[in-house]
Amino acid sequence: MLAVTSRYRCTHDPSRVLGSGSKMAASGGKGPAMDPWRIFPDVTPDQMRAEAERQAIKGKLRTAMQAKLRDPYAVGNFEDPALTRWYYVRNHQFDNFKQTPKTSFLGITFGVVPVVFLTWLFLKDRRKMKQDWLKGIGRNKASIINF
């Protein structure tokens, strides 16, 4: 694309400029044009139009939000609706909790089993330490509870 004519000066090479027969020239220099009908054959034109409208609305909302956020003359707190929704969900997550077999299994697996296992492990080690102490053996160096 660029031809170097000297050590510090670069000029465009006219033989490398995009011609009219180029694929990139046909799509405005952004690469080959993508045909959405080949990529998404099962999408109807109405669905595609609706998605384009949704994307346009999201873009307008994003632009308005960025304009509010970057306003140097804004006074007071900036309220982000996404953060407000996130805080609400975090503070009210048990209002809509539904107990299912999966949640019960996860609760038992990660809530009850570790506590029971660690209790059993420490009690077993304590019993072994007590038996060793009664036999006259000193502290076990491999003990879990070795202070």
C-alpha positions in Angstrom: 0.0 0.0 0.0 2.8 2.4 0.8 6.0 2.8 -1.1 9.0 4.0 0.8 10.9 6.5 -1.3 13.4 7.6 1.3 14.3 6.8 4.8 11.8 9.2 6.4 9.2 9.9 3.7 6.4 7.5 2.6 4.1 8.1 -0.3 1.2 6.1 -1.7 1.9 3.7 -4.4 -0.7 4.4 -7.2 -0.5 0.9 -8.5 -1.7 -0.5 -5.2 -4.8 1.7 -4.8 -8.1 -0.3 -4.7 -9.6 -0.7 -8.1 -13.2 -0.9 -9.1 -12.9 -4.7 -9.5 -11.8 -5.3 -5.9 -14.1 -6.9 -3.4 -13.0 -4.4 -0.8 -13.9 -1.5 -3.1 -17.4 -2.8 -3.6 -18.1 -2.9 0.2 -16.5 0.5 1.0 -13.1 -0.9 2.0 -14.5 -3.0 4.9 -13.8 -6.4 3.4 -16.1 -8.7 1.4 -19.8 -7.8 1.8 -21.5 -10.3 4.1 -24.8 -11.7 2.9 -27.1 -12.3 5.9 -29.3 -14.7 4.0 -26.4 -17.1 3.6 -25.4 -16.8 7.3 -28.9 -17.0 8.8 -31.1 -18.8 6.2 -33.9 -19.5 8.7 -34.4 -15.8 9.7 -37.3 -14.1 8.0 -37.0 -10.5 6.7 -39.5 -9.3 9.4 -37.3 -10.8 12.2 -34.2 -9.3 10.7 -35.9 -5.9 10.5 -37.1 -6.2 14.1 -33.6 -7.0 15.3 -32.2 -4.0 13.4 -34.8 -1.8 15.1 -33.9 -3.2 18.5 -30.2 -2.6 17.8 -31.0 1.0 16.7 -32.9 1.6 19.9 -30.1 0.2 22.0 -27.6 2.4 20.1 -29.6 5.5 20.8 -30.0 4.6 24.5 -26.2 3.9 24.7 -25.5 7.3 23.1 -27.8 9.1 25.5 -26.3 7.3 28.5 -22.8 8.2 27.4 -23.9 11.8 26.9 -25.3 12.0 30.4 -22.2 10.3 31.9 -19.8 12.6 30.2 -21.7 15.9 30.8 -19.2 18.2 32.7 -22.0 20.4 34.0 -24.1 17.6 35.5 -24.9 18.1 39.2 -25.8 15.3 41.6 -25.6 11.6 41.4 -25.7 9.7 38.1 -28.2 6.8 38.2 -27.4 3.9 36.0 -30.5 1.7 35.4 -28.3 -1.4 34.9 -26.7 -1.0 38.3 -30.1 -0.3 39.9 -31.5 -3.6 38.5 -28.3 -5.4 39.6 -28.6 -4.0 43.2 -32.3 -4.9 43.3 -31.6 -8.5 42.2 -28.8 -8.8 44.7 -31.0 -7.6 47.6 -34.1 -9.5 46.7 -32.8 -12.8 45.4 -34.6 -14.9 48.0 -38.0 -13.3 47.2 -38.3 -15.4 44.0 -36.3 -18.4 45.1 -37.8 -21.7 44.1 -36.7 -24.9 45.8 -36.0 -27.7 43.3 -34.1 -31.0 43.6 -31.1 -29.3 42.0 -30.9 -26.5 44.5 -31.5 -29.0 47.4 -28.7 -31.1 46.1 -26.3 -28.1 45.8 -27.3 -26.8 49.2 -26.5 -30.2 50.9 -23.3 -30.8 48.8 -21.8 -27.4 49.5 -23.4 -26.4 52.8 -23.9 -29.5 54.9 -21.3 -32.1 53.7 -18.2 -29.9 54.2 -19.3 -29.0 57.8 -20.0 -32.6 58.7 -16.8 -33.9 57.1 -14.6 -31.3 58.9 -16.3 -32.0 62.2 -15.8 -35.7 61.8 -12.1 -35.2 60.8 -11.3 -33.0 63.8 -13.2 -35.3 66.3 -11.3 -38.3 64.9 -8.0 -36.6 65.3 -8.9 -35.4 68.8 -9.8 -39.0 69.8 -6.5 -40.2 68.5 -4.6 -37.5 70.4 -6.5 -38.5 73.6 -5.7 -42.2 73.1 -2.0 -41.4 72.5 -1.9 -39.2 75.6 -3.4 -42.0 77.7 -0.8 -44.4 76.4 1.9 -42.0 77.3 2.9 -41.1 73.8 3.7 -37.4 73.3 2.3 -35.0 70.8 1.9 -36.5 67.3 3.7 -34.3 64.8 1.4 -35.4 62.0 -1.7 -34.3 64.0 -4.1 -31.9 62.4 -4.6 -30.0 65.7 -1.0 -29.6 66.7 -0.5 -26.3 68.5 
